């Protein structure tokens, strides 16, 4: 599959099977994951799932030429989200 493809990668294992991953992250990233986990009251696994889903959404939308915007709660401020 091309590196810039917007398709979800195909896995060998069925979606019901679990894949165990081991990753090395710095202390700042680990703290952010732990904060979100505690803030939402979810597992670290669910935290990573949500992070990956958000990354996939942003990548697919920007690959289609769309912009991802952040709007303030009062609607007066809009910022564009950039992923590099």
matplotlib code that plots the C-alpha trace (Angstrom):
import matplotlib.pyplot as plt

x = [0.0, 1.5, 2.8, 0.3, -2.7, -6.0, -7.1, -7.1, -4.3, -5.5, -4.5, -3.8, -5.6, -9.4, -10.6, -11.6, -8.1, -5.8, -2.4, 0.1, 2.4, 5.4, 6.4, 9.0, 7.7, 9.3, 8.1, 6.1, 4.1, 3.5, 2.2, -0.2, -1.6, -1.9, -3.7, -6.2, -6.8, -7.5, -9.5, -11.8, -11.8, -10.8, -8.0, -4.7, -5.6, -8.8, -6.8, -4.4, -7.4, -8.9, -5.6, -5.1, -8.7, -8.3, -5.0, -6.6, -9.5, -7.3, -5.0, -7.8, -9.6, -6.5, -5.5, -8.9, -8.0, -10.3, -9.4, -9.7, -10.9, -11.0, -13.8, -13.9, -16.9, -18.3, -17.8, -15.8, -12.4, -11.5, -8.1, -6.9, -5.4, -2.2, -0.5, 3.0]
y = [0.0, 3.4, 5.5, 8.4, 6.1, 7.1, 3.5, 1.8, -0.8, -4.4, -6.7, -10.4, -10.9, -10.6, -7.5, -9.5, -10.7, -8.8, -7.6, -6.7, -3.9, -2.6, 1.0, 3.4, 6.9, 9.8, 10.8, 13.8, 11.6, 9.0, 11.8, 13.0, 9.5, 9.0, 12.4, 11.6, 8.1, 9.5, 12.5, 10.2, 7.2, 4.8, 2.2, 3.1, 0.7, 2.7, 6.0, 4.7, 3.5, 7.0, 8.7, 6.5, 7.0, 10.8, 10.6, 8.5, 11.0, 14.0, 12.3, 11.1, 14.5, 16.5, 13.9, 14.7, 18.4, 19.2, 21.4, 20.4, 23.4, 24.1, 26.5, 28.2, 27.5, 31.0, 30.6, 33.8, 32.1, 29.5, 27.9, 25.4, 22.2, 21.3, 17.9, 17.6]
z = [0.0, -0.9, 2.0, 1.4, 0.9, 2.6, 2.9, 6.3, 6.3, 6.0, 8.9, 8.8, 12.1, 12.3, 14.1, 17.1, 17.7, 20.0, 18.8, 21.6, 20.8, 22.7, 22.0, 23.3, 24.1, 26.0, 29.5, 28.1, 25.7, 28.5, 30.8, 28.2, 27.6, 31.4, 31.8, 29.1, 30.5, 34.0, 32.6, 30.7, 33.1, 30.4, 29.9, 28.3, 25.5, 24.8, 25.0, 22.3, 20.2, 20.3, 19.5, 16.5, 15.3, 15.6, 13.7, 10.9, 10.6, 10.3, 7.8, 5.6, 5.6, 4.8, 2.1, 0.5, 0.5, 3.5, 6.4, 10.0, 12.1, 15.8, 16.8, 20.2, 22.4, 21.7, 17.9, 17.7, 17.0, 14.4, 14.0, 11.4, 12.7, 10.9, 11.1, 9.8]

ax = plt.figure().add_subplot(projection="3d")
ax.plot(x, y, z, "-o")
ax.set_aspect("equal")
plt.show()
